[in-house]
Amino acid sequence: MVLLPEDERFMAAAIRLSRQHLGLTSTNPSVGCLIVKDGVILGGGVTALGGRPHAEPQALAAAGEGARGATAYVTLEPCSHYGRTPPCAEALIAYGVARVVISVTDPDQRVSGRGINMLREAGIEVDTGILEREGRRSLAGYLMRQTRNRPYVTLKLAVSADGMIGKTGEGQVRITGDIARAQVQMLRAESDAILVGIGTAIADDPELTCRLPGLEDRSPLRIVIDDELQLPLGSKLVRTARQYPVIAVAGHPPSFDENTDAAFLGRRAVLDAAGVEVLQSNSSEPGELLEALGTRGISSLLVEGGARTAQRFLDAGMVDRILLFQGPADIGEGGIESPVLKSNIPADFMHVGESRFGDDLCDEYERGF
């Protein structure tokens, strides 16, 4: 494989392009593609909202006749099978591109290696693994769902200077500033789903939508771990359930007490009538819930709180990335301790970066898969 000096630069641009539609292309991944000739970008595309059309045909159409003899930079191996649309590898061949540069090989058994072989058999030069680590990070949700049939899980925690994530009896406590909070809104916009526990849902009464102007329609599916279906009908989550979908994850219903059974079923009926979907799953086994979400095409899950819910996912080994936002002030007496701090990050996580948002810091940790 002989790489050109500009290969990494154009692949980095394709990866940035791919992030534009994160969380909006289920069940397909958000892929970026650039068509380049003589150092000039002639066309670009990102997987469209809803998953179709794919990135490659959009980029090729933008480049037109200029695609002949050009190089295509694609973040994920072009598909080779017929689905609702013809294969992207076939489109690249038809437009006459001379070279295709790929970041990540597709683990989908219908594609894996076949797209590359189709291109090479047509006489197109193919190079793979360019900025693969960065490409895999941008495709983490899709890759996790393809290989493990569950979403990629990001745990987000805002921690005070003295290691607390809240204060007992006070509901939501402001720990970070406006810039960091806007970054969290972007995380929501890039996620398929967001999850909190019933304690957080009652104490904070969050809406869990994306509140950045212009990105309201990118709000994720909202999930509450709610074993006994205690979610109040007057909560923001329930009142907005018909606009932004909500799932209440209940435990398996009790069977030892007729009155308890009736009360549980009554609460379920009321939530159903309000537009809240009730999903029954063993909350002590997060893997069961994640598998159910994976079968629905959910590729990325943002876990926002609270301490008990975060600990459940950590204990089950079901967290893939930790984002630890740290504010400059103490909470003091009555604080709720964070389930994880910089000093006790699980050993199988690697520190991959630190960012500053105003007065706040964010440390990012990832576990390989």
Solvent accessible surface area in square Angstrom, and as a share of the most:
residue,aa,sasa,rsa
1,M,147,0.66
2,V,117,0.67
3,L,74,0.37
4,L,78,0.39
5,P,131,0.82
6,E,47,0.21
7,D,1,0.00
8,E,96,0.43
9,R,148,0.54
10,F,7,0.03
11,M,0,0.00
12,A,29,0.22
13,A,21,0.17
14,A,0,0.00
15,I,15,0.08
16,R,155,0.57
17,L,35,0.17
18,S,0,0.00
19,R,94,0.34
20,Q,97,0.43
21,H,39,0.17
22,L,31,0.15
23,G,26,0.25
24,L,42,0.21
25,T,5,0.03
26,S,53,0.34
27,T,74,0.43
28,N,35,0.18
29,P,20,0.12
30,S,5,0.03
31,V,12,0.07
32,G,0,0.00
33,C,0,0.00
34,L,12,0.06
35,I,0,0.00
36,V,8,0.04
37,K,63,0.27
38,D,135,0.70
39,G,40,0.39
40,V,85,0.49
41,I,80,0.41
42,L,64,0.32
43,G,6,0.05
44,G,36,0.34
45,G,7,0.07
46,V,16,0.09
47,T,2,0.01
48,A,18,0.14
49,L,111,0.55
50,G,51,0.49
51,G,0,0.00
52,R,88,0.32
53,P,65,0.41
54,H,39,0.17
55,A,0,0.00
56,E,6,0.03
57,P,48,0.30
58,Q,57,0.25
59,A,0,0.00
60,L,0,0.00
61,A,68,0.53
62,A,66,0.51
63,A,15,0.11
64,G,26,0.25
65,E,149,0.67
66,G,24,0.23
67,A,0,0.00
68,R,140,0.51
69,G,45,0.44
70,A,2,0.01
71,T,21,0.12
72,A,0,0.00
73,Y,3,0.01
74,V,0,0.00
75,T,0,0.00
76,L,8,0.04
77,E,4,0.02
78,P,1,0.01
79,C,17,0.10
80,S,13,0.09
81,H,52,0.23
82,Y,149,0.56
83,G,55,0.53
84,R,202,0.74
85,T,49,0.29
86,P,84,0.53
87,P,1,0.01
88,C,5,0.03
89,A,0,0.00
90,E,70,0.32
91,A,24,0.19
92,L,0,0.00
93,I,58,0.30
94,A,74,0.57
95,Y,79,0.30
96,G,19,0.18
97,V,5,0.03
98,A,52,0.40
99,R,15,0.06
100,V,0,0.00
101,V,0,0.00
102,I,0,0.00
103,S,1,0.00
104,V,1,0.01
105,T,59,0.34
106,D,8,0.04
107,P,42,0.27
108,D,12,0.06
109,Q,155,0.69
110,R,142,0.52
111,V,3,0.02
112,S,51,0.33
113,G,23,0.22
114,R,133,0.49
115,G,0,0.00
116,I,15,0.08
117,N,80,0.41
118,M,60,0.27
119,L,0,0.00
120,R,125,0.46
121,E,149,0.67
122,A,51,0.39
123,G,68,0.66
124,I,13,0.06
125,E,88,0.39
126,V,8,0.05
127,D,8,0.04
128,T,40,0.23
129,G,34,0.33
130,I,5,0.03
131,L,37,0.18
132,E,75,0.34
133,R,123,0.45
134,E,72,0.32
135,G,0,0.00
136,R,80,0.29
137,R,83,0.30
138,S,6,0.04
139,L,4,0.02
140,A,8,0.06
141,G,12,0.11
142,Y,17,0.07
143,L,2,0.01
144,M,0,0.00
145,R,33,0.12
146,Q,64,0.28
147,T,80,0.47
148,R,126,0.46
149,N,64,0.33
150,R,16,0.06
151,P,0,0.00
152,Y,20,0.07
153,V,0,0.00
154,T,8,0.05
155,L,0,0.00
156,K,23,0.10
157,L,5,0.02
158,A,25,0.20
159,V,2,0.01
160,S,2,0.01
161,A,47,0.37
162,D,52,0.27
163,G,10,0.10
164,M,35,0.15
165,I,36,0.18
166,G,6,0.06
167,K,59,0.25
168,T,100,0.58
169,G,84,0.80
170,E,105,0.47
171,G,22,0.21
172,Q,121,0.54
173,V,39,0.23
174,R,137,0.50
175,I,22,0.11
176,T,13,0.07
177,G,29,0.27
178,D,101,0.52
179,I,104,0.53
180,A,0,0.00
181,R,71,0.26
182,A,39,0.30
183,Q,63,0.28
184,V,15,0.09
185,Q,13,0.06
186,M,64,0.29
187,L,14,0.07
188,R,17,0.06
189,A,1,0.00
190,E,36,0.16
191,S,13,0.09
192,D,19,0.10
193,A,0,0.00
194,I,0,0.00
195,L,0,0.00
196,V,2,0.01
197,G,6,0.06
198,I,32,0.16
199,G,50,0.48
200,T,28,0.16
201,A,1,0.01
202,I,89,0.45
203,A,63,0.49
204,D,42,0.22
205,D,46,0.24
206,P,21,0.13
207,E,53,0.24
208,L,3,0.02
209,T,5,0.03
210,C,2,0.01
211,R,133,0.48
212,L,39,0.19
213,P,121,0.76
214,G,64,0.61
215,L,43,0.21
216,E,77,0.34
217,D,120,0.62
218,R,30,0.11
219,S,22,0.14
220,P,6,0.04
221,L,32,0.16
222,R,0,0.00
223,I,0,0.00
224,V,0,0.00
225,I,11,0.06
226,D,0,0.00
227,D,48,0.25
228,E,102,0.46
229,L,4,0.02
230,Q,95,0.42
231,L,8,0.04
232,P,55,0.35
233,L,90,0.45
234,G,53,0.51
235,S,6,0.04
236,K,79,0.33
237,L,1,0.00
238,V,7,0.04
239,R,152,0.56
240,T,25,0.15
241,A,5,0.04
242,R,180,0.66
243,Q,126,0.56
244,Y,39,0.15
245,P,81,0.51
246,V,2,0.01
247,I,2,0.01
248,A,0,0.00
249,V,0,0.00
250,A,0,0.00
251,G,13,0.13
252,H,113,0.50
253,P,56,0.35
254,P,33,0.21
255,S,104,0.67
256,F,175,0.73
257,D,53,0.27
258,E,152,0.68
259,N,122,0.63
260,T,54,0.32
261,D,38,0.20
262,A,63,0.49
263,A,48,0.38
264,F,5,0.02
265,L,103,0.51
266,G,34,0.33
267,R,88,0.32
268,R,73,0.27
269,A,60,0.46
270,V,68,0.39
271,L,4,0.02
272,D,70,0.36
273,A,75,0.58
274,A,26,0.20
275,G,26,0.25
276,V,2,0.01
277,E,71,0.32
278,V,10,0.06
279,L,32,0.16
280,Q,51,0.23
281,S,2,0.02
282,N,53,0.27
283,S,14,0.09
284,S,75,0.48
285,E,98,0.44
286,P,6,0.04
287,G,22,0.21
288,E,73,0.33
289,L,3,0.02
290,L,0,0.00
291,E,97,0.44
292,A,29,0.22
293,L,0,0.00
294,G,3,0.03
295,T,99,0.58
296,R,106,0.39
297,G,3,0.03
298,I,20,0.10
299,S,16,0.10
300,S,26,0.16
301,L,2,0.01
302,L,1,0.01
303,V,0,0.00
304,E,29,0.13
305,G,3,0.03
306,G,19,0.18
307,A,27,0.21
308,R,177,0.65
309,T,9,0.05
310,A,0,0.00
311,Q,69,0.30
312,R,49,0.18
313,F,4,0.02
314,L,28,0.14
315,D,109,0.57
316,A,42,0.33
317,G,31,0.30
318,M,47,0.21
319,V,2,0.01
320,D,3,0.01
321,R,50,0.18
322,I,0,0.00
323,L,10,0.05
324,L,4,0.02
325,F,3,0.01
326,Q,62,0.27
327,G,2,0.02
328,P,90,0.57
329,A,65,0.50
330,D,99,0.51
331,I,27,0.14
332,G,33,0.32
333,E,165,0.74
334,G,39,0.37
335,G,20,0.20
336,I,69,0.35
337,E,125,0.56
338,S,12,0.07
339,P,27,0.17
340,V,3,0.02
341,L,56,0.28
342,K,99,0.42
343,S,104,0.67
344,N,85,0.44
345,I,29,0.15
346,P,46,0.29
347,A,111,0.86
348,D,81,0.42
349,F,21,0.09
350,M,114,0.51
351,H,90,0.40
352,V,32,0.18
353,G,27,0.26
354,E,99,0.44
355,S,52,0.33
356,R,153,0.56
357,F,38,0.16
358,G,39,0.37
359,D,112,0.58
360,D,2,0.01
361,L,49,0.24
362,C,9,0.05
363,D,3,0.02
364,E,30,0.13
365,Y,15,0.06
366,E,28,0.12
367,R,47,0.17
368,G,70,0.68
369,F,70,0.29
